[in-house]
Amino acid sequence: MRKRTMYGLCALMGAVGLIAFVESDWLLAAILGAGLGLTIALMVHAYPNDIAPPSDRRHENTQRRKGARV
């Protein structure tokens, strides 16, 4: 899924989801829901890039160097 589509879909789902629970002030609920949806989309988008902690990366680099020497 393209990033723009994912962010738009999450914002729309958040806005509609929050509007479904409020009785008044739908505009504010839509804005807050869209913000929550965008926050979730950002977490889903950014999390896979930050999985490996630095120690794992150092270990991978060490293993790569050892493999290159052989």
N, C-alpha and C positions, 0 to 999 in steps of 0.2 A: 504494500500500500504506500502510495506517495505521502511524503510528510505533510504537504498542504491538505490533502484529503483527510489524513488522520487527525490533524489539528481541528479542521472544520467539523468533522463528524463528532469528535469529542466535545467541542464547544456546543454544538447543537444538541447533543444528547444531554449534556449537563444543564443547559438552559431549559429544555423541555422537561427534564426530570425534576428540576426544582420548581418550575411553574405548576407542575401537577400537585404539589403539596401545599401551596400557599392559597390563601383565600382573598388576599388583597395585595396591591402593589406588585403587579405582575412584571412590570419593567425592571424593578430592582431585583426581583427573583431571577429574571432572565439574565441580567448582567452578572449577578453572583454565580449563577449556575454555569454560565459560559466561562467565567474565570476559574471555577473549580474543574470544569472539563479540560480547559487548556493546561491547568496544572497537572492533571493526571496524564494528559498526552505528553507533556514535557518529561515527566518521570518515566513513562514507558519508552520514550525516544532516547533519553539520556542514559538510562540504567545499563543497557548492554555494553556501552562503551567504557563503563567504569567498574566492571566486575572483578577483574584481576587486581589484587593489591600489589603494591610495588615489590614486595618480597618474591611473589610468584614470577614477576617479570624479570627480576634479577636471576632467579633460578633458571628460567627459560633461556636467558642470554648466556648463562654459564654452560648449559647443556648444548647450546648452539655452537659456542666456541670450542668445546671439547669435541663435538662432532666434526667440526671443520679441520681440526688438527689430524684426525685419523686418515 
